[in-house]
Amino acid sequence: MDSPNSLFLGKIMSVKHKAQAAAITCIDFRFQQMIEKDLEKRHLEGNCDRISWPGASKDHDKVLEATALSIRLHDPDQVYIYEHEDCGAYQQDNSIETHRQNANKFANSLREIKPSLVVNTLIATFQGISPL
């Protein structure tokens, strides 16, 4: 079976290139600087596809479509899903458990696309970022 990158060489992509990771975040500006610092700490700056959508993994199908494209085009080995507290996209159902359930469902869908993918689910709070 062809690798995800080889399917696109000569068709869409002019040069083979691979991202180390993809990062899925909410659009909320309050957490962007914290997430950027976390990606830098992980040595992913400049080598990471960024996917931003209201609620991060909440809108499963839309975000999955974008992330699947990242996987096909840039073949990342890791995905970081950054949920965050006080998310307006979640409205009244904004518990950590709801974020965890959505992130885990999304992570499982990503592993169906690429079984070797390492998926990290995280929660950004006003105090910092930790595993979800």
N, C-alpha and C positions, 0 to 999 in steps of 0.2 A: 504494500500500500504506500502511496506517495505521502511524504510529510506535508503538513499544511502549507508550508512555504512553497514547496515545489509545484503545487497546484496552480500557483499564481505567477510564477516566474515566466516572463515573456508574454504574459497576458495583461496583467495590471501593473505589477511591480517591475521597475526597471533594474533594481539591484536587490539581491537577497539580503535581508536584514532581519535581525531577531531581537525582540524585546526581552529583557530579563523577567519582567513582570507586567501585570496590568493592575491598576488601582481604581477601584470603584468607590466613588464618594457621592455624597449629597451636594447639592449646589450651595448650601448654606455657607455664606462668607465667614461666619464666626469661627469656623473650624479649619479653614483652608491653610492658614499659617502653621497651625499645629500639625496638620497632616503632612504638609510639605517638609517640616522638620523631621517627622517620623520617617518619611521616605528617604530623606538624606541620611539619617542614622542607619538605614538599611542599605545604603549605597545604591539607591535606585534612581537618583536624580539623573535625568538625561537618558535613561534606559528603561523607561516605563511608560506604557500606554496609559492615558488618563481618561476615565469615563465618568462623567458627572451627570447625575439625574436626581430630581427631587425625591428624597427618601432613600437614596442609594439602592438597596435591593428590594424596596417595597413594590415597585412596578416591575415585577418579575420578567414578563415577556419583552418589554421594551429594552430593559438593561441586558437581558440575555442576548437579544439580537445584536446589540453593539459589542458585547464581550465576545460573542462567537466570532464576529468579524475580526476582532483583535487577535483571537486565537488563530484563525485561518491565515491572516496576513502576517502576523509578527511572532507567532508561536511562543508566547511566554511560558515559562516553566512554573511561575507562581502567580497567584492573584491575591490581592489584598482588598477585602471588603471593609470599608470604613462606615459603620453606622455611627449615629451620634445622638446624644440625649437632647431633649427639647426640640424635636424635629416637627416642624409645622406640617410636613407632608403626611405624617401619621395622625395628626389631629388628636382626638381623644384617646386613641389606642396607641399610646406612646411609651408603653412599658419596655423595660430592658428585655423581658421575655418575648415580647412581640418582635422586637428587633432581632433577637437571637433566632427565633423560628424562621423569619424571612431570610436572614443571612444563611442559615443552614440549608434551607430549601434551595436557595440560589447556588450555594456551594455544591450541593448534590447534582444540580442540573449542569454545572460546569464540568464536573467529573464525568458525566455521561458523554460530554463532547470530547474531553481529553482525560482519560483515566489517570494518567501520570501527573496531572496538575496538582500542585500543592496550593491549597486554598486556606488563607488565613482570615478569620473573621474577627473584627476589632470593633471596639466602641470608643468613641471620642466623647469625653465629658469635659466640663469646664476645668477639671483638675488634671486631665491628661488622657492618654490613650492606653487601653489595656485590652487583653484578649476578651472576646465575647464568649 
